[in-house]
Each structure stands twice: as C-alpha cells, then as structure tokens.
Amino acid sequence: MTHIIPGHPIGKPRMTRRDKWKKRPCVLKYRAWCDIARKAIIGNYTEKLNRDECSVEIKAYFQVSDSWSKKKKASMENKPHCQKPDIDNVVKGVLDALLEEDKGVYEVYAVKYWTLREPRVEVWFR
C-alpha cells in the first residue's frame, strides 16, 4: 500500500539539546512536517507506527522552481534531484516521524526526483 505525505519533503535537521526550548525555524518547520506526515499516514498523528522488521521504500518528489523556463521545467520532470536536502536526511526524517523505533528497518530504498505536479513523499512498508 502506498502512503503519500503531501507537501515539500524535508530532511531532518541536526538537533541539539537547546532545540527543546529554543525555537529554531528549521526545527519548527521539521516538527510541523512530522505532524503532517503522521496525520497523512496514520490518521491519529499523536502516535507512531509500530513495526518489528520491515523494508522501506521512499520516493521524494520536489517541485521544480517557478522561476525556471517552461522548457527547463519540462526537461526536469522525473529527473534525479541532486540538491539539498540530502537523501539520508530525508530518510531519517521520514523514519523518525513515522516509526516508534526504526531499529527494525533492515532495508531502505530511497530516491529523489523533480516533479511538475505537487511535491510529496511516497512511502511503502514491506
């Protein structure tokens, strides 16, 4: 079953102890995205998924820039996204947002693409 998280994919920021009380914009943005992700996948976004052993496939789709020409936008559709956020931070963000414990994840397949449609993250648990 495909789970879709709407909105721009966000990588997990490097967190510090101060982030519990200091309101850094990148951390606030990430926490808001986590709430959206849990609500989209689980419904009750206060809880996380409980999985023992699973394989995860993640496809992150980033929207092309509005400032690009129509020709460049069309040529970038479904091409690899090779900019920030890094793919490992996107994976960490998705797994930490959705799973109670991600120690049971034994395999991860992740890709990033450009899209002309709505930005999103597609997640499959196997």
N, C-alpha and C positions, 0 to 999 in steps of 0.2 A: 504494500500500500504506500502510495506517495503522500508525504506530508509536505505542505507548502507553507513557508513562512513569508508573508508579504513584506515588501519594503527593501531598502538597501541593505545588503549584507554588511555586517560589522565584525571586525576582528576584535578579539579580547585584548583590552589594554593591559599593560604591565601595571599590576596593582601593588600598592604599598599599605602599610598599617594605617597611615593617615587617611586613606580613602574611606575608612569607616565613618569619619566625621567631616573631612574636608570634601567639599563638593566640586571636584574637578569636572569640567564639561565632558571630557572623553569617557569618564566613568559613569556619569549620569546618563549619557547617550547609550552606552552599552547596557546599563541596567534597564532602561526603558525598552530597548530592543529585546532583552531577555524576557521581559513580561509579555511582549507581543508574541514572541516565539512560543512560549509556554501556552498562551491562550489559543494560538492557532493550532497547535499540535494536540494539546491535552484538553483544552476547554477550561478546566479549573486551573488557572495559572499560578496558584499558590503552591501546587505540588509538582514534583518532577516524576519522570518515568522511572520505573524500577525494572532493570534488565540485568539478568545474570551474565550470560555470554551472548554477544551479538556482534555482527558485522554491520558497519555503517557506510552508506554511500551518500555523499554530499555534493550537490551541484549548486554553485553560487552564480547568479546572473546579475551583472552590473549594467546599469543603463548607460548608453552612450551619452556623451555630453551634448547639451543643446547648442553649444557654440560651434560644433563640428558641422561641416558642409553635408548636404544630403548624400553626396557621393561617398564621402568618408564614412558616414553613418551606415550606409547600405553595405559597404565593403567590410565593416567590422562585425556585422551580425554573426553570432556564434563562433567568433574567433576567440582564442585564448586571451584572458585578461591578465596582463603581466605587470600590474601596478599594485600599489598598496590598497587594501590591507594584504599582508602575506597570507598564503593559503593555510599555513599552520595556525595562525591566529584566528582565522575564520573557523577552522575545525575545532580549536579549543573553545571558542565562543559558543558554537552550536552544542557541543557535547556538555559543557558546563551549564548551559542554560536549560537543557532538556533532561539530562540524566542525573539521578540522585548520586550515583557513583559511576564514573566512567572507567573504572578498573576492569570491568567485564568486557570492554570493547577489545576484541583481538585483531580486528582488521578494519582499516579505513581506506576508502577510495574517495578522493576529493578532487574537484576541478572547478575552475573559474572561467566564465565566459562573458562576453559582451552581449547585450540584447537590445533590440529596439522596443520590445514590449516592457511590461512592468518589471522592475527589479524584484528579485525573490531568491529564496534558498529552498531547494528541494531536498528532502531527506528521506532515505529508506533505511529501515532497520530490518536486518535479516537474522 
